[in-house]
Amino acid sequence: MPKVSSQQEQDTLKRVEDQINILSGILEQGRKQLRFPGRLESRYIAMRNQRFLEIDQKMLMGGLLFYLAFSWTDFYLGGDNGLLIFTARLILTVIAFALVLWVPRSRFSVKMVPIAASGVFFAGLSVIVFIGLIPGELKYAYHLGLIPIQIFTMVALRLSYRSVLVVSVSLLACYLLSLLVMDTQVESVQLNQVISIFVPMFIMFWVLLIAMGGYMAFMMESAFRSDFMKNQLLALEAERLKYLSARLHVLSTTDSLTGIANRRYLEQSIASEWRRGKRGEAPLSLAMIDIDRFKDYNDFYGHQQGDDCLRTISALMASFCKRPGDVCARYGGEEFVLLFPDTSNADALYLCERLRQAVEAQAVAHERNDSGVVTISIGVASLVPDDDNSSDDLLRAADRHLYEAKDKGRNQVCG
């Protein structure tokens, strides 16, 4: 049986609408800070990590294989330190591969992006260290190995522009520091001139690459966050529409004054239970109820107190509908209907007599009634649905018995 919206349901709707307003406000603020407040940021990080694990984990593996593939340069350029450089590269690759496979399955999976950023940084740092181990002018050819590291940083960490900038700037700083420590002079004067031009140009190119990569990562993270907020809004709107649809259904089938089912819901329930009773050959009982001399009650006590009386009596009636299929509905004015599926006529008469006694025991004052308190008259009818009768026959039979109860002096049950 439908029930009117509770305060808890109202609070739920308000909470959903407040969240929609907050997200809408964040979405309208633009793409300046790339940081959500409180729990929203945590949900975003969880979703970003999931996306990272679904797509970028394979990219990290591919990057590690690419990193290992450059080991041929270790022997070609490394001279006496070639084997040492290759061994270090191999150890780093194995450790990184193990982390890429283990971290997503561990409790550290929520930190996958920072861990990946650390891995990329150490890969780049290893190249800088390898440069220092390569003898003579051959080390300058090895500088070019930092460019793939920078590009991989931009691609693998694209959803976190802060990680892109931190890793890129840190590697550049380490590279500049290594230039101060390493001996950059070679015997050839002409080669020294080339190096003096190459290094500043390489640094400038790297700075431009960092700037471009930071901007691209900023825009990609901004777009990703915007999509996240829009998806959150769509989910909240769907929840809100689902709630409002359910609430509209309840309102359309609920009597606004008493809070019990209205006539529309009753008619739907009778039709449904009639079909079910017909399939199962089970009896369907219906009670038509009228508050005795209610017009006189309204005239004497006023309509406001009359409404209070209707609410009191309807709540008492609804308490007798204990099973899921039982229905208590306001039929119109001071008339009510109780529907009892799979209930015999004798059981229905027994329940209605108890109801009549309970209403009388309420002792709601009614000076215009013979008993001095509010009472009800009830007509009960029962049918086993089949092809020879209809639900209208059941309603008419209950209505006849109701008039019979009134004719016999009211405050009684007939059926």
BELLINCOR-V847489 format. One record per pair of residues at least 12 apart in sequence whose ideal C-beta (glycine too) atoms are under 10 Angstrom apart, sorted by sequence separation. I is the first residue (numbers start at 0). GAP is how many residues later the second one is. If there is no record, write none. Layout:
# BELLINCOR-V847489
i->I gap->GAP
i->I gap->GAP
This chain:
# BELLINCOR-V847489
i->72 gap->12
i->73 gap->12
i->99 gap->12
i->102 gap->12
i->129 gap->12
i->130 gap->12
i->152 gap->12
i->183 gap->12
i->251 gap->12
i->252 gap->12
i->293 gap->12
i->296 gap->12
i->297 gap->12
i->315 gap->12
i->316 gap->12
i->325 gap->12
i->326 gap->12
i->339 gap->12
i->360 gap->12
i->361 gap->12
i->380 gap->12
i->381 gap->12
i->400 gap->12
i->401 gap->12
i->22 gap->13
i->72 gap->13
i->73 gap->13
i->98 gap->13
i->102 gap->13
i->152 gap->13
i->153 gap->13
i->251 gap->13
i->252 gap->13
i->272 gap->13
i->296 gap->13
i->314 gap->13
i->316 gap->13
i->325 gap->13
i->326 gap->13
i->337 gap->13
i->359 gap->13
i->361 gap->13
i->380 gap->13
i->400 gap->13
i->401 gap->13
i->21 gap->14
i->25 gap->14
i->70 gap->14
i->71 gap->14
i->73 gap->14
i->127 gap->14
i->130 gap->14
i->149 gap->14
i->152 gap->14
i->153 gap->14
i->269 gap->14
i->313 gap->14
i->324 gap->14
i->325 gap->14
i->326 gap->14
i->337 gap->14
i->358 gap->14
i->359 gap->14
i->380 gap->14
i->382 gap->14
i->399 gap->14
i->400 gap->14
i->21 gap->15
i->70 gap->15
i->73 gap->15
i->99 gap->15
i->126 gap->15
i->127 gap->15
i->129 gap->15
i->130 gap->15
i->151 gap->15
i->152 gap->15
i->183 gap->15
i->249 gap->15
i->252 gap->15
i->290 gap->15
i->293 gap->15
i->313 gap->15
i->324 gap->15
i->325 gap->15
i->358 gap->15
i->359 gap->15
i->380 gap->15
i->381 gap->15
i->382 gap->15
i->399 gap->15
i->70 gap->16
i->72 gap->16
i->73 gap->16
i->98 gap->16
i->99 gap->16
i->102 gap->16
i->126 gap->16
i->248 gap->16
i->252 gap->16
i->269 gap->16
i->293 gap->16
i->313 gap->16
i->324 gap->16
i->325 gap->16
i->358 gap->16
i->359 gap->16
i->380 gap->16
i->381 gap->16
i->397 gap->16
i->22 gap->17
i->98 gap->17
i->126 gap->17
i->127 gap->17
i->149 gap->17
i->320 gap->17
i->322 gap->17
i->323 gap->17
i->324 gap->17
i->325 gap->17
i->337 gap->17
i->358 gap->17
i->379 gap->17
i->380 gap->17
i->397 gap->17
i->21 gap->18
i->67 gap->18
i->70 gap->18
i->126 gap->18
i->127 gap->18
i->148 gap->18
i->149 gap->18
i->152 gap->18
i->290 gap->18
i->317 gap->18
i->319 gap->18
i->320 gap->18
i->322 gap->18
i->324 gap->18
i->356 gap->18
i->357 gap->18
i->378 gap->18
i->379 gap->18
i->380 gap->18
i->396 gap->18
i->69 gap->19
i->70 gap->19
i->98 gap->19
i->99 gap->19
i->125 gap->19
i->126 gap->19
i->148 gap->19
i->290 gap->19
i->293 gap->19
i->316 gap->19
i->320 gap->19
i->322 gap->19
i->355 gap->19
i->358 gap->19
i->378 gap->19
i->380 gap->19
i->95 gap->20
i->98 gap->20
i->126 gap->20
i->178 gap->20
i->265 gap->20
i->309 gap->20
i->316 gap->20
i->317 gap->20
i->319 gap->20
i->322 gap->20
i->355 gap->20
i->377 gap->20
i->378 gap->20
i->380 gap->20
i->18 gap->21
i->67 gap->21
i->123 gap->21
i->126 gap->21
i->127 gap->21
i->149 gap->21
i->312 gap->21
i->316 gap->21
i->354 gap->21
i->355 gap->21
i->378 gap->21
i->379 gap->21
i->380 gap->21
i->66 gap->22
i->67 gap->22
i->70 gap->22
i->123 gap->22
i->126 gap->22
i->148 gap->22
i->149 gap->22
i->290 gap->22
i->313 gap->22
i->355 gap->22
i->378 gap->22
i->379 gap->22
i->95 gap->23
i->125 gap->23
i->175 gap->23
i->290 gap->23
i->309 gap->23
i->312 gap->23
i->354 gap->23
i->377 gap->23
i->378 gap->23
i->67 gap->24
i->68 gap->24
i->94 gap->24
i->95 gap->24
i->123 gap->24
i->124 gap->24
i->174 gap->24
i->178 gap->24
i->288 gap->24
i->309 gap->24
i->351 gap->24
i->376 gap->24
i->377 gap->24
i->378 gap->24
i->66 gap->25
i->67 gap->25
i->122 gap->25
i->123 gap->25
i->145 gap->25
i->288 gap->25
i->308 gap->25
i->325 gap->25
i->352 gap->25
i->376 gap->25
i->378 gap->25
i->379 gap->25
i->66 gap->26
i->67 gap->26
i->95 gap->26
i->122 gap->26
i->123 gap->26
i->145 gap->26
i->309 gap->26
i->351 gap->26
i->375 gap->26
i->376 gap->26
i->378 gap->26
i->91 gap->27
i->94 gap->27
i->95 gap->27
i->174 gap->27
i->175 gap->27
i->327 gap->27
i->350 gap->27
i->351 gap->27
i->352 gap->27
i->376 gap->27
i->377 gap->27
i->378 gap->27
i->63 gap->28
i->64 gap->28
i->67 gap->28
i->120 gap->28
i->123 gap->28
i->174 gap->28
i->288 gap->28
i->305 gap->28
i->351 gap->28
i->376 gap->28
i->63 gap->29
i->66 gap->29
i->67 gap->29
i->119 gap->29
i->122 gap->29
i->123 gap->29
i->145 gap->29
i->321 gap->29
i->348 gap->29
i->350 gap->29
i->375 gap->29
i->376 gap->29
i->63 gap->30
i->91 gap->30
i->92 gap->30
i->119 gap->30
i->122 gap->30
i->175 gap->30
i->286 gap->30
i->320 gap->30
i->347 gap->30
i->349 gap->30
i->376 gap->30
i->63 gap->31
i->91 gap->31
i->171 gap->31
i->174 gap->31
i->319 gap->31
i->348 gap->31
i->376 gap->31
i->63 gap->32
i->64 gap->32
i->119 gap->32
i->120 gap->32
i->142 gap->32
i->319 gap->32
i->347 gap->32
i->376 gap->32
i->62 gap->33
i->63 gap->33
i->91 gap->33
i->92 gap->33
i->119 gap->33
i->286 gap->33
i->347 gap->33
i->348 gap->33
i->376 gap->33
i->377 gap->33
i->378 gap->33
i->379 gap->33
i->380 gap->33
i->381 gap->33
i->88 gap->34
i->91 gap->34
i->171 gap->34
i->319 gap->34
i->345 gap->34
i->347 gap->34
i->375 gap->34
i->376 gap->34
i->377 gap->34
i->378 gap->34
i->379 gap->34
i->380 gap->34
i->60 gap->35
i->63 gap->35
i->90 gap->35
i->170 gap->35
i->171 gap->35
i->297 gap->35
i->316 gap->35
i->319 gap->35
i->344 gap->35
i->346 gap->35
i->374 gap->35
i->375 gap->35
i->376 gap->35
i->377 gap->35
i->378 gap->35
i->379 gap->35
i->59 gap->36
i->60 gap->36
i->63 gap->36
i->116 gap->36
i->119 gap->36
i->142 gap->36
i->297 gap->36
i->318 gap->36
i->344 gap->36
i->345 gap->36
i->374 gap->36
i->375 gap->36
i->376 gap->36
i->377 gap->36
i->378 gap->36
i->59 gap->37
i->62 gap->37
i->88 gap->37
i->115 gap->37
i->118 gap->37
i->119 gap->37
i->171 gap->37
i->296 gap->37
i->342 gap->37
i->344 gap->37
i->373 gap->37
i->374 gap->37
i->375 gap->37
i->376 gap->37
i->377 gap->37
i->87 gap->38
i->88 gap->38
i->167 gap->38
i->168 gap->38
i->171 gap->38
i->294 gap->38
i->316 gap->38
i->319 gap->38
i->343 gap->38
i->344 gap->38
i->372 gap->38
i->59 gap->39
i->60 gap->39
i->116 gap->39
i->167 gap->39
i->170 gap->39
i->288 gap->39
i->293 gap->39
i->294 gap->39
i->315 gap->39
i->318 gap->39
i->342 gap->39
i->369 gap->39
i->370 gap->39
i->59 gap->40
i->60 gap->40
i->115 gap->40
i->116 gap->40
i->293 gap->40
i->335 gap->40
i->337 gap->40
i->339 gap->40
i->343 gap->40
i->369 gap->40
i->370 gap->40
i->58 gap->41
i->84 gap->41
i->87 gap->41
i->88 gap->41
i->115 gap->41
i->167 gap->41
i->168 gap->41
i->283 gap->41
i->285 gap->41
i->286 gap->41
i->288 gap->41
i->289 gap->41
i->292 gap->41
i->293 gap->41
i->316 gap->41
i->368 gap->41
i->369 gap->41
i->57 gap->42
i->84 gap->42
i->87 gap->42
i->120 gap->42
i->167 gap->42
i->288 gap->42
i->290 gap->42
i->291 gap->42
i->312 gap->42
i->315 gap->42
i->316 gap->42
i->333 gap->42
i->335 gap->42
i->337 gap->42
i->339 gap->42
i->368 gap->42
i->56 gap->43
i->112 gap->43
i->113 gap->43
i->116 gap->43
i->119 gap->43
i->123 gap->43
i->127 gap->43
i->138 gap->43
i->166 gap->43
i->167 gap->43
i->287 gap->43
i->289 gap->43
i->290 gap->43
i->315 gap->43
i->55 gap->44
i->56 gap->44
i->84 gap->44
i->85 gap->44
i->112 gap->44
i->115 gap->44
i->119 gap->44
i->122 gap->44
i->123 gap->44
i->126 gap->44
i->130 gap->44
i->138 gap->44
i->139 gap->44
i->289 gap->44
i->290 gap->44
i->84 gap->45
i->87 gap->45
i->116 gap->45
i->117 gap->45
i->120 gap->45
i->121 gap->45
i->124 gap->45
i->128 gap->45
i->138 gap->45
i->164 gap->45
i->167 gap->45
i->168 gap->45
i->288 gap->45
i->289 gap->45
i->290 gap->45
i->312 gap->45
i->315 gap->45
i->56 gap->46
i->83 gap->46
i->84 gap->46
i->112 gap->46
i->113 gap->46
i->116 gap->46
i->120 gap->46
i->123 gap->46
i->124 gap->46
i->127 gap->46
i->131 gap->46
i->139 gap->46
i->163 gap->46
i->164 gap->46
i->166 gap->46
i->167 gap->46
i->288 gap->46
i->289 gap->46
i->312 gap->46
i->315 gap->46
i->56 gap->47
i->112 gap->47
i->115 gap->47
i->116 gap->47
i->119 gap->47
i->120 gap->47
i->123 gap->47
i->126 gap->47
i->127 gap->47
i->130 gap->47
i->135 gap->47
i->136 gap->47
i->138 gap->47
i->287 gap->47
i->288 gap->47
i->311 gap->47
i->84 gap->48
i->113 gap->48
i->117 gap->48
i->118 gap->48
i->119 gap->48
i->122 gap->48
i->123 gap->48
i->126 gap->48
i->127 gap->48
i->130 gap->48
i->136 gap->48
i->137 gap->48
i->164 gap->48
i->287 gap->48
i->288 gap->48
i->315 gap->48
i->80 gap->49
i->83 gap->49
i->84 gap->49
i->112 gap->49
i->113 gap->49
i->116 gap->49
i->117 gap->49
i->120 gap->49
i->121 gap->49
i->124 gap->49
i->127 gap->49
i->128 gap->49
i->131 gap->49
i->136 gap->49
i->163 gap->49
i->164 gap->49
i->167 gap->49
i->257 gap->49
i->275 gap->49
i->286 gap->49
i->287 gap->49
i->288 gap->49
i->312 gap->49
i->355 gap->49
i->52 gap->50
i->53 gap->50
i->112 gap->50
i->116 gap->50
i->120 gap->50
i->123 gap->50
i->124 gap->50
i->127 gap->50
i->131 gap->50
i->135 gap->50
i->136 gap->50
i->163 gap->50
i->256 gap->50
i->259 gap->50
i->286 gap->50
i->287 gap->50
i->311 gap->50
i->347 gap->50
i->52 gap->51
i->80 gap->51
i->81 gap->51
i->115 gap->51
i->119 gap->51
i->123 gap->51
i->127 gap->51
i->130 gap->51
i->131 gap->51
i->135 gap->51
i->136 gap->51
i->139 gap->51
i->163 gap->51
i->259 gap->51
i->285 gap->51
i->286 gap->51
i->312 gap->51
i->359 gap->51
i->51 gap->52
i->52 gap->52
i->59 gap->52
i->77 gap->52
i->80 gap->52
i->81 gap->52
i->113 gap->52
i->160 gap->52
i->161 gap->52
i->163 gap->52
i->164 gap->52
i->257 gap->52
i->258 gap->52
i->272 gap->52
i->285 gap->52
i->286 gap->52
i->311 gap->52
i->348 gap->52
i->358 gap->52
i->62 gap->53
i->66 gap->53
i->76 gap->53
i->79 gap->53
i->80 gap->53
i->116 gap->53
i->120 gap->53
i->124 gap->53
i->160 gap->53
i->163 gap->53
i->164 gap->53
i->256 gap->53
i->257 gap->53
i->260 gap->53
i->271 gap->53
i->272 gap->53
i->284 gap->53
i->285 gap->53
i->286 gap->53
i->308 gap->53
i->49 gap->54
i->76 gap->54
i->78 gap->54
i->80 gap->54
i->127 gap->54
i->136 gap->54
i->139 gap->54
i->160 gap->54
i->162 gap->54
i->163 gap->54
i->256 gap->54
i->257 gap->54
i->259 gap->54
i->272 gap->54
i->284 gap->54
i->285 gap->54
i->356 gap->54
i->48 gap->55
i->56 gap->55
i->63 gap->55
i->77 gap->55
i->78 gap->55
i->79 gap->55
i->135 gap->55
i->136 gap->55
i->139 gap->55
i->142 gap->55
i->146 gap->55
i->149 gap->55
i->153 gap->55
i->157 gap->55
i->160 gap->55
i->161 gap->55
i->254 gap->55
i->257 gap->55
i->258 gap->55
i->259 gap->55
i->283 gap->55
i->284 gap->55
i->285 gap->55
i->308 gap->55
i->338 gap->55
i->355 gap->55
i->52 gap->56
i->55 gap->56
i->59 gap->56
i->62 gap->56
i->66 gap->56
i->73 gap->56
i->76 gap->56
i->77 gap->56
i->78 gap->56
i->138 gap->56
i->142 gap->56
i->145 gap->56
i->149 gap->56
i->152 gap->56
i->153 gap->56
i->156 gap->56
i->160 gap->56
i->161 gap->56
i->163 gap->56
i->254 gap->56
i->257 gap->56
i->258 gap->56
i->268 gap->56
i->283 gap->56
i->284 gap->56
i->286 gap->56
i->307 gap->56
i->308 gap->56
i->355 gap->56
i->356 gap->56
i->51 gap->57
i->55 gap->57
i->58 gap->57
i->62 gap->57
i->66 gap->57
i->69 gap->57
i->72 gap->57
i->76 gap->57
i->77 gap->57
i->78 gap->57
i->84 gap->57
i->136 gap->57
i->152 gap->57
i->159 gap->57
i->160 gap->57
i->163 gap->57
i->256 gap->57
i->257 gap->57
i->259 gap->57
i->260 gap->57
i->268 gap->57
i->269 gap->57
i->282 gap->57
i->283 gap->57
i->284 gap->57
i->285 gap->57
i->308 gap->57
i->355 gap->57
i->76 gap->58
i->136 gap->58
i->139 gap->58
i->143 gap->58
i->146 gap->58
i->150 gap->58
i->153 gap->58
i->154 gap->58
i->157 gap->58
i->158 gap->58
i->160 gap->58
i->162 gap->58
i->259 gap->58
i->268 gap->58
i->282 gap->58
i->283 gap->58
i->284 gap->58
i->336 gap->58
i->354 gap->58
i->49 gap->59
i->52 gap->59
i->56 gap->59
i->59 gap->59
i->63 gap->59
i->66 gap->59
i->73 gap->59
i->76 gap->59
i->78 gap->59
i->139 gap->59
i->142 gap->59
i->146 gap->59
i->149 gap->59
i->153 gap->59
i->157 gap->59
i->160 gap->59
i->161 gap->59
i->254 gap->59
i->257 gap->59
i->258 gap->59
i->267 gap->59
i->269 gap->59
i->281 gap->59
i->282 gap->59
i->283 gap->59
i->284 gap->59
i->304 gap->59
i->316 gap->59
i->338 gap->59
i->352 gap->59
i->353 gap->59
i->48 gap->60
i->49 gap->60
i->51 gap->60
i->52 gap->60
i->55 gap->60
i->59 gap->60
i->62 gap->60
i->66 gap->60
i->69 gap->60
i->73 gap->60
i->77 gap->60
i->142 gap->60
i->145 gap->60
i->149 gap->60
i->152 gap->60
i->153 gap->60
i->156 gap->60
i->157 gap->60
i->159 gap->60
i->160 gap->60
i->257 gap->60
i->260 gap->60
i->268 gap->60
i->281 gap->60
i->282 gap->60
i->284 gap->60
i->304 gap->60
i->315 gap->60
i->337 gap->60
i->351 gap->60
i->352 gap->60
i->48 gap->61
i->51 gap->61
i->72 gap->61
i->76 gap->61
i->77 gap->61
i->154 gap->61
i->157 gap->61
i->158 gap->61
i->159 gap->61
i->160 gap->61
i->259 gap->61
i->265 gap->61
i->279 gap->61
i->281 gap->61
i->282 gap->61
i->284 gap->61
i->286 gap->61
i->312 gap->61
i->336 gap->61
i->351 gap->61
i->48 gap->62
i->49 gap->62
i->75 gap->62
i->76 gap->62
i->139 gap->62
i->146 gap->62
i->150 gap->62
i->153 gap->62
i->154 gap->62
i->157 gap->62
i->158 gap->62
i->264 gap->62
i->265 gap->62
i->266 gap->62
i->279 gap->62
i->281 gap->62
i->282 gap->62
i->284 gap->62
i->285 gap->62
i->286 gap->62
i->311 gap->62
i->312 gap->62
i->336 gap->62
i->350 gap->62
i->351 gap->62
i->352 gap->62
i->45 gap->63
i->48 gap->63
i->76 gap->63
i->142 gap->63
i->145 gap->63
i->149 gap->63
i->153 gap->63
i->157 gap->63
i->265 gap->63
i->284 gap->63
i->288 gap->63
i->300 gap->63
i->312 gap->63
i->349 gap->63
i->351 gap->63
i->45 gap->64
i->47 gap->64
i->48 gap->64
i->51 gap->64
i->76 gap->64
i->77 gap->64
i->152 gap->64
i->156 gap->64
i->158 gap->64
i->159 gap->64
i->264 gap->64
i->265 gap->64
i->266 gap->64
i->276 gap->64
i->282 gap->64
i->283 gap->64
i->284 gap->64
i->286 gap->64
i->287 gap->64
i->300 gap->64
i->330 gap->64
i->334 gap->64
i->348 gap->64
i->44 gap->65
i->47 gap->65
i->72 gap->65
i->75 gap->65
i->76 gap->65
i->158 gap->65
i->263 gap->65
i->264 gap->65
i->265 gap->65
i->275 gap->65
i->276 gap->65
i->282 gap->65
i->286 gap->65
i->299 gap->65
i->300 gap->65
i->308 gap->65
i->347 gap->65
i->348 gap->65
i->44 gap->66
i->75 gap->66
i->153 gap->66
i->157 gap->66
i->158 gap->66
i->260 gap->66
i->262 gap->66
i->272 gap->66
i->275 gap->66
i->284 gap->66
i->288 gap->66
i->299 gap->66
i->300 gap->66
i->348 gap->66
i->44 gap->67
i->259 gap->67
i->260 gap->67
i->261 gap->67
i->262 gap->67
i->269 gap->67
i->272 gap->67
i->273 gap->67
i->284 gap->67
i->288 gap->67
i->291 gap->67
i->296 gap->67
i->299 gap->67
i->300 gap->67
i->334 gap->67
i->347 gap->67
i->41 gap->68
i->44 gap->68
i->72 gap->68
i->73 gap->68
i->76 gap->68
i->259 gap->68
i->260 gap->68
i->261 gap->68
i->262 gap->68
i->268 gap->68
i->272 gap->68
i->286 gap->68
i->290 gap->68
i->296 gap->68
i->299 gap->68
i->330 gap->68
i->72 gap->69
i->259 gap->69
i->260 gap->69
i->261 gap->69
i->262 gap->69
i->269 gap->69
i->271 gap->69
i->272 gap->69
i->296 gap->69
i->298 gap->69
i->299 gap->69
i->345 gap->69
i->257 gap->70
i->259 gap->70
i->260 gap->70
i->261 gap->70
i->265 gap->70
i->266 gap->70
i->268 gap->70
i->288 gap->70
i->295 gap->70
i->296 gap->70
i->297 gap->70
i->344 gap->70
i->72 gap->71
i->257 gap->71
i->258 gap->71
i->265 gap->71
i->269 gap->71
i->295 gap->71
i->296 gap->71
i->69 gap->72
i->72 gap->72
i->257 gap->72
i->262 gap->72
i->265 gap->72
i->268 gap->72
i->293 gap->72
i->295 gap->72
i->296 gap->72
i->254 gap->73
i->256 gap->73
i->265 gap->73
i->290 gap->73
i->292 gap->73
i->294 gap->73
i->295 gap->73
i->254 gap->74
i->255 gap->74
i->262 gap->74
i->291 gap->74
i->293 gap->74
i->69 gap->75
i->253 gap->75
i->254 gap->75
i->260 gap->75
i->290 gap->75
i->292 gap->75
i->293 gap->75
i->252 gap->76
i->253 gap->76
i->254 gap->76
i->259 gap->76
i->260 gap->76
i->291 gap->76
i->292 gap->76
i->254 gap->77
i->291 gap->77
i->292 gap->77
i->296 gap->77
i->66 gap->78
i->69 gap->78
i->257 gap->78
i->260 gap->78
i->290 gap->78
i->291 gap->78
i->291 gap->79
i->293 gap->80
i->66 gap->81
i->254 gap->81
i->291 gap->81
i->292 gap->81
i->65 gap->82
i->66 gap->82
i->291 gap->82
i->292 gap->82
i->293 gap->82
i->65 gap->83
i->290 gap->83
i->291 gap->83
i->290 gap->84
i->291 gap->84
i->62 gap->85
i->66 gap->85
i->290 gap->85
i->291 gap->85
i->62 gap->86
i->65 gap->86
i->289 gap->86
i->290 gap->86
i->288 gap->87
i->289 gap->87
i->62 gap->88
i->63 gap->88
i->288 gap->88
i->289 gap->88
i->62 gap->89
i->286 gap->89
i->287 gap->89
i->288 gap->89
i->289 gap->89
i->61 gap->90
i->62 gap->90
i->287 gap->90
i->288 gap->90
i->286 gap->91
i->287 gap->91
i->288 gap->91
i->59 gap->92
i->62 gap->92
i->286 gap->92
i->287 gap->92
i->58 gap->93
i->62 gap->93
i->285 gap->93
i->286 gap->93
i->287 gap->93
i->61 gap->94
i->285 gap->94
i->286 gap->94
i->284 gap->95
i->285 gap->95
i->286 gap->95
i->58 gap->96
i->59 gap->96
i->284 gap->96
i->285 gap->96
i->58 gap->97
i->283 gap->97
i->284 gap->97
i->285 gap->97
i->283 gap->98
i->284 gap->98
i->55 gap->99
i->56 gap->99
i->58 gap->99
i->282 gap->99
i->283 gap->99
i->55 gap->100
i->282 gap->100
i->283 gap->100
i->55 gap->101
i->282 gap->101
i->283 gap->101
i->55 gap->102
i->281 gap->102
i->282 gap->102
i->55 gap->103
i->280 gap->103
i->281 gap->103
i->51 gap->104
i->54 gap->104
i->279 gap->104
i->280 gap->104
i->51 gap->105
i->279 gap->105
i->280 gap->105
i->285 gap->105
i->276 gap->106
i->277 gap->106
i->278 gap->106
i->287 gap->106
i->51 gap->107
i->276 gap->107
i->277 gap->107
i->283 gap->107
i->287 gap->107
i->50 gap->108
i->51 gap->108
i->276 gap->108
i->277 gap->108
i->285 gap->108
i->287 gap->108
i->273 gap->109
i->275 gap->109
i->276 gap->109
i->277 gap->109
i->284 gap->109
i->285 gap->109
i->287 gap->109
i->288 gap->109
i->289 gap->109
i->48 gap->110
i->274 gap->110
i->283 gap->110
i->287 gap->110
i->47 gap->111
i->273 gap->111
i->277 gap->111
i->285 gap->111
i->286 gap->111
i->287 gap->111
i->47 gap->112
i->272 gap->112
i->285 gap->112
i->287 gap->112
i->289 gap->112
i->284 gap->113
i->285 gap->113
i->287 gap->113
i->288 gap->113
i->289 gap->113
i->291 gap->113
i->276 gap->114
i->286 gap->114
i->287 gap->114
i->291 gap->114
i->44 gap->115
i->273 gap->115
i->285 gap->115
i->286 gap->115
i->287 gap->115
i->289 gap->115
i->273 gap->116
i->274 gap->116
i->288 gap->116
i->289 gap->116
i->273 gap->117
i->276 gap->117
i->287 gap->117
i->291 gap->117
i->292 gap->117
i->272 gap->118
i->273 gap->118
i->291 gap->118
i->290 gap->119
i->291 gap->119
i->270 gap->120
i->273 gap->120
i->289 gap->120
i->291 gap->120
i->269 gap->121
i->269 gap->122
i->266 gap->124
i->269 gap->124
i->288 gap->124
i->269 gap->125
i->33 gap->126
i->286 gap->126
i->33 gap->127
i->34 gap->127
i->287 gap->127
i->33 gap->128
i->266 gap->128
i->286 gap->128
i->265 gap->129
i->285 gap->129
i->284 gap->130
i->47 gap->173
i->50 gap->173
i->47 gap->176
i->46 gap->177
i->47 gap->177
i->50 gap->177
i->43 gap->180
i->46 gap->180
i->47 gap->180
i->43 gap->181
i->46 gap->181
i->33 gap->184
i->40 gap->184
i->43 gap->184
i->46 gap->184
i->42 gap->185
i->43 gap->185
i->46 gap->185
i->30 gap->187
i->33 gap->187
i->30 gap->188
i->33 gap->188
i->39 gap->188
i->43 gap->188
i->35 gap->189
i->39 gap->189
i->42 gap->189
i->30 gap->190
i->31 gap->190
i->33 gap->190
i->34 gap->190
i->30 gap->191
i->33 gap->191
i->29 gap->192
i->30 gap->192
i->32 gap->192
i->35 gap->192
i->39 gap->192
i->35 gap->193
i->30 gap->194
i->30 gap->195
i->29 gap->196
i->35 gap->196
i->26 gap->198
i->25 gap->199
i->26 gap->199
i->25 gap->200
i->26 gap->202
i->25 gap->203
i->26 gap->203
i->22 gap->205
i->23 gap->205
i->26 gap->205
i->22 gap->206
i->25 gap->206
i->26 gap->206
i->22 gap->207
i->25 gap->207
i->22 gap->209
i->23 gap->209
i->21 gap->210
i->22 gap->210
i->19 gap->212
i->22 gap->212
i->23 gap->212
i->18 gap->213
i->19 gap->213
i->22 gap->213
i->18 gap->214
i->21 gap->214
i->22 gap->214
i->20 gap->215
i->18 gap->216
i->19 gap->216
i->18 gap->217
i->19 gap->217
i->17 gap->218
i->15 gap->219
i->16 gap->219
i->19 gap->219
i->15 gap->220
i->16 gap->220
i->18 gap->220
i->19 gap->220
i->14 gap->221
i->15 gap->221
i->18 gap->221
i->15 gap->223
i->16 gap->223
i->15 gap->224
i->12 gap->226
i->15 gap->226
i->16 gap->226
i->11 gap->227
i->12 gap->227
i->15 gap->227
i->11 gap->228
i->15 gap->228
i->12 gap->230
i->11 gap->231
i->12 gap->231
i->8 gap->234
i->12 gap->234
i->8 gap->237
i->9 gap->237
i->4 gap->238
i->8 gap->238
i->4 gap->241
i->8 gap->241
i->4 gap->242
i->3 gap->243
i->1 gap->244
i->4 gap->245
i->3 gap->246
i->4 gap->246
i->1 gap->247
i->2 gap->247
i->3 gap->247
i->1 gap->248
i->1 gap->249
i->4 gap->249
i->1 gap->250
i->3 gap->250
i->1 gap->251
i->2 gap->251
i->3 gap->251
i->0 gap->252
i->1 gap->252
i->3 gap->252
i->0 gap->253
i->1 gap->253
i->3 gap->254
i->4 gap->254
i->3 gap->255
i->2 gap->256
i->3 gap->256
i->1 gap->257
i->2 gap->257
i->0 gap->258
i->1 gap->258
i->2 gap->258
i->0 gap->259
i->1 gap->259
i->0 gap->260
i->1 gap->260
i->1 gap->263
i->0 gap->264
i->0 gap->265
i->0 gap->268
i->2 gap->315
i->0 gap->317
i->0 gap->320
i->0 gap->323
i->0 gap->324
i->0 gap->325
i->1 gap->325
i->0 gap->326
i->0 gap->327
i->1 gap->327
i->0 gap->328
i->0 gap->338
